[in-house]
């Protein structure tokens, strides 16, 4: 398996890093404190082609491979998790799901403007009583002629107040449990739809996260994604893509922790020498570097499997679990290296630590991924016979 970057990927990394260094890092402390970033960032993300980096050109995207998406997520999270989250949700959970499951008409109406960055997409699965246990959801969509009438609530939804389109999951037949869940494309402007941001988050404060409410929302039957009853399968395929982007972002967060810690180690002196010269501090840096390199290998392995059109649920789960844990540990050590200053907003590492916790929880907690990996080892799970519906790269 070849992990060498192409010239195009090298240029992409340089472009995104320059964007992060000039248009995110100088302002992120203010945005984090304020609880939101400048909307102009969305326009700039679209201008440099980051809203549809791995979407085929015929749908308005850049047509690059899936590891290019990983590069984008890695570099964006090096700036702040909020921006990687935005691309994860818009591209990984929404647009890539439309690419897999949407009809030609749905792709033309929703995927194309999203890939161009003209519209923003989001994803509504989690509910107040249904997180890891998807089947515990209460949202219900009842067929009524040429429409479905949707009622329910979603929570912890990224881009809740920003997105134009949402892929929303609801029961159409609760007696069938997982097989009774369906997926729908919902537009913000429809009557009965509303959203509300969650305030006072521990981390990812610059990002928009909140609740969605559906009160007799009329959904045209043409906006059913896939077939009725395929919602759970669609959601799990979407999570394979979303988890990939989360893992890639974690690599970027580890890199940010290393950069900040190395800089501080060269500036701060104790006992007559720079703190980097103390063995236990060096040990923390070494562990960060080890986590960084191992996470990269796991992430880009998944990207290559996606490029080949190979089912990758097991590999994606492992990458997401391990990379996020490594990032959380790296951020914790970065704060420790900075000592009392690490506990303040004077340095970025406190924000890194706050931001690093959410990815350990969302899109499958570390406990869920631990169970998944154990089930694979024990032979309780075997999805290799199931094909990956994500189109292989290069796209036709």
Secondary structure in CASP SS format (residue, H / E / C, confidence):
PFRMAT SS
TARGET T0000
AUTHOR 0000-0000-0000
METHOD secondary structure of the structure
MODEL  1
X C 1.00
X C 1.00
X C 1.00
X C 1.00
X C 1.00
X C 1.00
X H 1.00
X H 1.00
X H 1.00
X H 1.00
X H 1.00
X H 1.00
X H 1.00
X H 1.00
X H 1.00
X H 1.00
X H 1.00
X H 1.00
X H 1.00
X H 1.00
X H 1.00
X H 1.00
X H 1.00
X C 1.00
X C 1.00
X C 1.00
X C 1.00
X H 1.00
X H 1.00
X H 1.00
X H 1.00
X H 1.00
X H 1.00
X H 1.00
X C 1.00
X C 1.00
X C 1.00
X C 1.00
X C 1.00
X H 1.00
X H 1.00
X H 1.00
X H 1.00
X H 1.00
X H 1.00
X H 1.00
X H 1.00
X C 1.00
X C 1.00
X C 1.00
X C 1.00
X C 1.00
X C 1.00
X C 1.00
X C 1.00
X C 1.00
X H 1.00
X H 1.00
X H 1.00
X C 1.00
X C 1.00
X C 1.00
X C 1.00
X C 1.00
X C 1.00
X H 1.00
X H 1.00
X H 1.00
X H 1.00
X H 1.00
X H 1.00
X H 1.00
X H 1.00
X H 1.00
X H 1.00
X H 1.00
X H 1.00
X H 1.00
X H 1.00
X C 1.00
X H 1.00
X H 1.00
X H 1.00
X H 1.00
X H 1.00
X H 1.00
X H 1.00
X H 1.00
X H 1.00
X H 1.00
X H 1.00
X H 1.00
X H 1.00
X H 1.00
X H 1.00
X H 1.00
X H 1.00
X H 1.00
X H 1.00
X H 1.00
X H 1.00
X C 1.00
X C 1.00
X H 1.00
X H 1.00
X H 1.00
X H 1.00
X H 1.00
X H 1.00
X H 1.00
X H 1.00
X H 1.00
X H 1.00
X H 1.00
X H 1.00
X C 1.00
X C 1.00
X C 1.00
X C 1.00
X C 1.00
X E 1.00
X E 1.00
X E 1.00
X E 1.00
X C 1.00
X C 1.00
X E 1.00
X C 1.00
X C 1.00
X E 1.00
X C 1.00
X C 1.00
X C 1.00
X H 1.00
X H 1.00
X H 1.00
X C 1.00
X C 1.00
X C 1.00
X E 1.00
X E 1.00
X E 1.00
X E 1.00
X E 1.00
X C 1.00
X C 1.00
X E 1.00
X E 1.00
X E 1.00
X E 1.00
X E 1.00
X E 1.00
X E 1.00
X E 1.00
X E 1.00
X E 1.00
X E 1.00
X E 1.00
X C 1.00
X C 1.00
X C 1.00
X C 1.00
X C 1.00
X C 1.00
X E 1.00
X E 1.00
X E 1.00
X E 1.00
X E 1.00
X E 1.00
X E 1.00
X C 1.00
X C 1.00
X H 1.00
X H 1.00
X H 1.00
X H 1.00
X H 1.00
X H 1.00
X H 1.00
X E 1.00
X E 1.00
X E 1.00
X E 1.00
X E 1.00
X E 1.00
X E 1.00
X C 1.00
X C 1.00
X C 1.00
X C 1.00
X C 1.00
X E 1.00
X E 1.00
X E 1.00
X E 1.00
X E 1.00
X C 1.00
X C 1.00
X C 1.00
X C 1.00
X C 1.00
X C 1.00
X C 1.00
X C 1.00
X C 1.00
X C 1.00
X C 1.00
X E 1.00
X E 1.00
X E 1.00
X E 1.00
X E 1.00
X E 1.00
X E 1.00
X E 1.00
X E 1.00
X E 1.00
X E 1.00
X E 1.00
X H 1.00
X H 1.00
X H 1.00
X E 1.00
X E 1.00
X C 1.00
X C 1.00
X C 1.00
X C 1.00
X C 1.00
X H 1.00
X H 1.00
X H 1.00
X H 1.00
X H 1.00
X H 1.00
X H 1.00
X H 1.00
X H 1.00
X H 1.00
X H 1.00
X H 1.00
X H 1.00
X H 1.00
X H 1.00
X H 1.00
X H 1.00
X H 1.00
X H 1.00
X H 1.00
X H 1.00
X H 1.00
X H 1.00
X H 1.00
X H 1.00
X H 1.00
X H 1.00
X H 1.00
X H 1.00
X H 1.00
X H 1.00
X H 1.00
X H 1.00
X H 1.00
X H 1.00
X H 1.00
X H 1.00
X C 1.00
X E 1.00
X E 1.00
X C 1.00
X C 1.00
X E 1.00
X E 1.00
X H 1.00
X H 1.00
X H 1.00
X C 1.00
X H 1.00
X H 1.00
X H 1.00
X H 1.00
X H 1.00
X H 1.00
X H 1.00
X H 1.00
X H 1.00
X H 1.00
X H 1.00
X H 1.00
X H 1.00
X H 1.00
X H 1.00
X H 1.00
X H 1.00
X H 1.00
X H 1.00
X H 1.00
X H 1.00
X H 1.00
X H 1.00
X H 1.00
X H 1.00
X H 1.00
X H 1.00
X H 1.00
X H 1.00
X C 1.00
X C 1.00
X C 1.00
X C 1.00
X C 1.00
X H 1.00
X H 1.00
X H 1.00
X H 1.00
X H 1.00
X H 1.00
X H 1.00
X H 1.00
X H 1.00
X H 1.00
X H 1.00
X H 1.00
X H 1.00
X H 1.00
X H 1.00
X H 1.00
X H 1.00
X H 1.00
X H 1.00
X H 1.00
X H 1.00
X H 1.00
X H 1.00
X H 1.00
X H 1.00
X H 1.00
X H 1.00
X H 1.00
X H 1.00
X H 1.00
X H 1.00
X C 1.00
X C 1.00
X C 1.00
X C 1.00
X C 1.00
X H 1.00
X H 1.00
X H 1.00
X H 1.00
X H 1.00
X H 1.00
X H 1.00
X H 1.00
X H 1.00
X H 1.00
X H 1.00
X H 1.00
X H 1.00
X C 1.00
X C 1.00
X C 1.00
X C 1.00
X H 1.00
X H 1.00
X H 1.00
X H 1.00
X H 1.00
X H 1.00
X H 1.00
X H 1.00
X H 1.00
X H 1.00
X H 1.00
X H 1.00
X C 1.00
X C 1.00
X C 1.00
X C 1.00
X C 1.00
X C 1.00
X C 1.00
X C 1.00
X C 1.00
X C 1.00
X C 1.00
X C 1.00
X C 1.00
X C 1.00
X C 1.00
X C 1.00
X C 1.00
X C 1.00
X C 1.00
END
